[in-house]
Amino acid sequence: MNPQQVADLIRSGLPDADIQVESPDNTHFAARVVAPEFAGLKRIARHQLIYRALGEPMVREIHALSIDALSPEEWAARRSS
């Protein structure tokens, strides 16, 4: 599994998200997901939405996933600081 495939899976569950996925080895991934669906949700609920979108590959093909899940407002605030 490569970063684009991971991004595509996440996008299938969060179609309005801005997604960036990186991986040095195609088993350890870092994802930044900015989605309007995250507004008002706690971190665990955001991660659960991402894990649900990833489905079975999260168990079989992705060894580790670091997630930065932000609402568009949080992302804009981070970028302006």
N, C-alpha and C positions, 0 to 999 in steps of 0.2 A: 504494500500500500504506500502510495506517495502522498506528499502534501496536497496536491490538487484533488486527489480522490477523497481525502479526509474533508477538505473544504466542501466538495460537492455533496458529501453525505450530510454535513452539518446544514448546508443550504437547503437540502431537501426537507428538513424539519423546520428551518427558520429562513424562509425564502426572502425576507426583507433585510437580512443581516449583511453587514460588511464583515468579511471573514478573511483573515490572513493566517496561514498555517506554514510553519517551518519545521524542518527535520534534518538532522545531520546524518541519519542512518535508515530512514524509512521504518523505524519501529518506535522511536522516541519523538514525540511531537510537541510543539508549542503552538497554541491557537489563541488568537485575539478575535473575539466575536463581539461585534457591536450590533445590538438588535433592539428595536423598539419593544419587543416582547419582554425585555428584561426590566423595564421601568416598574418600580415598586416591588420587585422580587428580591428575596435574599439570595446570597451567593449559592447556597445549596440548591435552591429551586432553579437557578440559572444553569448550574452544572447538570442538573437532571434533564433539563430540556436538551442540552447538547448531547448527553449520553444517549437519550432516547433517539435522537436523530442519527447517531452513529450506529446504533443497533448492534448486531452480532460482531462486526469487525472490532468493536471496542473490546470484546472479550478475547477474540482469537488473533487479531493481527496488529493491534496497537498495544505495545508493551507499556508505554507511559504517555500520559497526556497532561501537559501543563495548560491550564485554561485561564485566560483573562477575559471575563465576560462583563461587558459594560452596556449601559443604555446609551443612546446617542448623546444625551445631555452630559452624562459622565465622561464620555469620550471627548466631547467638545471642551469641557472644563479642564481635562487633563492636558489636552493639546495647547490650551491657552496659557497654562502655567509654566 
